[in-house]
Structures are given as structure tokens and as C-alpha cells.
Amino acid sequence: MALEVFHKDETLQMRRKLIGQSCRLFFSRDPVKIVRARGQYLYDENGMQYLDCISNVQHVGHCHPSLTQAAAAQMDLLNSNTRFLHDNIVLYADRLAATLPKKLCVFYFVNSGSEANDLALRLARQYTRHHDVVVLDHAYHGHLISLIDISPYKFRKLEGQKEWAPLPDTYHGIYREDHPDPGQAYADTVKSLIDEAHKKGCKISSFFAESLPSVGGQIIFPTGYCKRVAEYVREAGGVYVADEIQTGFGRVGSHFWAFQLQGEDFCPDIVTMGKPIGNGHPIACVATTEEIAAAFTANGVEYFNTFGGNPVSCAIGLAVLDVIEKEDLRGNAVRVGGHLKQLLLQLQTKHPLIGDVRGVGLFIGMELVKDRASRKPATEEAAHLVRRLKEERIVMSTDGPWDSVIKFKPPMCFSIEDAERVCTCIDQILRGCYIPTQHQLTNGISLGTGLLFVQPMADEGVFRETCVKTVIFAIEC
């Protein structure tokens, strides 16, 4: 099959005509047309290579040959409706069970993370006979109607519940890193929300949270938070749902699941999986307890999913688990992620624009701020840094409430050399420093306002973002 059917401009024109405009592209001003990929590298229509720092979906690397072979072999043999008896689905469920606490031993296979979270919501409501859900501010759990309603990240612009618990963010939040016990303090805000809900006659079915909030800005929960929240939620008759759709399958390195960072004595009642589970193939899963599954069965309504857990999907899922083990990708996440974080911390000592570096394994956020005292988010600067990295053929993006967090969620085969390349580029771009905008160059230079970043051209700091031939001096950020 040809790598390119249309010229890039024609493809873009056709997309704008045929595809809904709410389906946005990366780098919408100047999209990258990707025609092939391998490992942690993407290639455009001209054969230019880009380093991929954000595709956590392609967990074990783009187009891994083991996955391609497993998919092709099973597809050549059988792919059927999941209500036929087949070995793959039970083999896969058994392999997943071995990675989880013993009580999470019943599995439902679906096709996407959104579908998994929707089913988790149904399970919780059926089991508890309660309806209301506690979620965190800035959360995102999927694009279905049921999930938009519990995703503040989205429903601020739409209809949905208007109360949520504070995000346990110790950098920007109400309880910060100097608090003696932020985990307990943030958990108590959930308890207060539950109490207020009860006063209004509401009954809590569940607490939904990503084990490491991603859209919220690559947040690491303070110690003890999840365990205490689970206690409060269960006392209220609800269940704890851990959304592992972004963070599962060893991304944190030290553990297979991010919720395990909270300690061996913490176990959710329901865990949802997606994105990396099939390395880009549409498969997702819900794991729960026998008691919750039994309550769902007892409602008398058969649950079936035509494609969820089909033989091909499960063959791919099994191959993903094999690659994680054989290539020691969890170990790689520890080694490379640790090195990357240290490099970013070193950059933080050089560039005041970097307010915070946080993360674990290959789930890392670098937050940019206007100044460290106020911690005012540097949204424009973060966007500019992402654009400049793209020019260096490094694919990066932002997250967080203010899009001020540079996020690192690369394929798990990301290397030490890749980490050093990214950090070297970030350092060079930030050393370009603040310089006047085009308007200020035209109307008189003022270094006090209207500032942006450019890349330095040698020590003189030649401004080469436009054709203006103006030499200025770099000011250390």
C-alpha cells in the first residue's frame, strides 16, 4: 500500500471538508502528516523522522513486529463474535489477573476506554443501588454522555454535575508541598463533599479518579490519599473506581498499575483499562470483584459486547504483555524515566520558567510558570516551547488546567539517548530567552512586556523567527 495517496495540502483540504471540525489535529496551524512509524519514531511524507514523546497508546512502540505477527496470525485463523467459546479471552483474563490484587478477578472486555468507564459506572450503580458520583476537578473519563457528565475537564462547557472534589495538586492546589499531611487534607475534602451530598438527599455510588491524573497536569497523588478516600467512599455505600486508562501496564515502572503506588494495602473495587492495552488496537477492559459482578448479573439483563474480547484483540493483548516482560519495559521506564526526570530537574535550576518537575517512570510533567513566587501558569510560553520542539522534530504537547504542563508519556521503548536529546533541545530553546515581539521590534523595543521565546543563533542571540535582521542580547531566563 502506498504511504501517501494525496499531497499533504490536499489531504488537509479534504479533512477540513469531510471530517468534523471538533476533531482537532496536533499542531493545527501546520499539521504533521505521518505516514509510518516504528518504535518511538514517526515519519512524515518526506521521510523526516520525529521523536514521539506523547504516544502512550503505542505502549510498547509503534508497529512492534511481535504484535503485527500475532494480529495477522490470529486474523488468518479466526476472528468471531465473542459469544463463541474461545481460548484467547480466558488466557488473556488469566494473565491480567496475575498482575492485579486477588479480589479483582472478574473481567469484562470492551473496545475503548470510554466504553470501559461507562461500564464501570453501570457496575457501580447496580451494585450500590446509588446514583451519584464523586469526581476530581479537571478530570476526564471519556466522551460518552454518561462520562462527559463526570468529566469537569469537558462539562464546564456543557451540561453536567457542578460539584467536584479539589484535585490533589500539591503545586497549585489548596494544600501544597509544605502541608504536614496533604494526603489526609485532600481526602477530607472528599469526605466534606460526601457529607454535603447526603444533606441534599444524594447517595454516592462511586468515586472515579485516574490513578495519576493526566489531563489535570500529570499529578502525583500525595501519600495516603487514595486509601483514605476509599474508606470514606465505602462508608458512604459507594465503591472506588481506579481509571488506569492512561497509566496502566507498567508506565510507572516500579509497579504494573499506578494505583499500586499508594501501597500494598490499597485496592480499588473496579479498575478500568484502555489505550496501552492493545498498543493502538481497539481493546479495553474492566476488572472488578466477584461481588460487584454478581450484582450486575443479578439484574437479569444480559451483557454482551460483539467485539470486546474477540480472538484477535486478545491475541494482541497477550502479545503486549509478552513484550512488556521480554523487553523489560518496566525496568526501562524506571531507568529512562529516572534519568529524564533528573535532567529536567537540572534544567529547572537553570531556567526559572520551569516551576515544577513531577512524575514517576515514563509519566512526567514539567510545569512552566511566569514566576516561581506566584506560580502563575506560563501558558503561552508552554505553547511556544511545543511549537519550537516540533521544529526540532520532537513531538510534545501540553496538559493541565492552563495548558502549562509539558507532558512526557512516550512509548515505553524510549531510550536514554532520546531523553538527553529532548532535554538538550529544551535547554537550547529556553536559553533563547525572552525577546521583543515583532510589534515591539517595529514600534520600539521594550524588554518589559509582550515577550516570547526564540532559539538563539550563536552567542549573539540573533532573532531568526522572522526575516527581521535585528541583533539583540540574550537575557538569561
Sequence and secondary structure as in RCSB ss.txt:
>XXXX:A:sequence
MALEVFHKDETLQMRRKLIGQSCRLFFSRDPVKIVRARGQYLYDENGMQYLDCISNVQHVGHCHPSLTQAAAAQM
DLLNSNTRFLHDNIVLYADRLAATLPKKLCVFYFVNSGSEANDLALRLARQYTRHHDVVVLDHAYHGHLISLIDI
SPYKFRKLEGQKEWAPLPDTYHGIYREDHPDPGQAYADTVKSLIDEAHKKGCKISSFFAESLPSVGGQIIFPTGY
CKRVAEYVREAGGVYVADEIQTGFGRVGSHFWAFQLQGEDFCPDIVTMGKPIGNGHPIACVATTEEIAAAFTANG
VEYFNTFGGNPVSCAIGLAVLDVIEKEDLRGNAVRVGGHLKQLLLQLQTKHPLIGDVRGVGLFIGMELVKDRASR
KPATEEAAHLVRRLKEERIVMSTDGPWDSVIKFKPPMCFSIEDAERVCTCIDQILRGCYIPTQHQLTNGISLGTG
LLFVQPMADEGVFRETCVKTVIFAIEC
>XXXX:A:secstr
  S SS HHHHHHHHHHHS TTS  TTTTS   EEEEEBTEEEETT  EEEESS  SSTT BT HHHHHHHHHHH
HH    TTS  HHHHHHHHHHHTTS TT  EEEEESSHHHHHHHHHHHHHHHH   EEE BTT    SSHHHHTT
 HHHHTTSSS    B    TTTSSS TTSS HHHHHHHHHHHHHHHHHHTT  EEEEEEESS STTTS    TTH
HHHHHHHHHHTT EEEEE TTTTTTTTSSSSSGGGGG TT   SEEEE GGGGTTSS EEEEE HHHHHHHHTTS
     SSTT HHHHHHHHHHHHHHHHTTHHHHHHHHHHHHHHHHHHHHHH TTEEEEEEETTEEEEEEBS TTTT
 B HHHHHHHHHHHHHTTEE EEETTTT EEEE   TT  HHHHHHHHHHHHHHHTT EEE HHHHHH   SSSS
EEE    TTTTB  SSS   B      
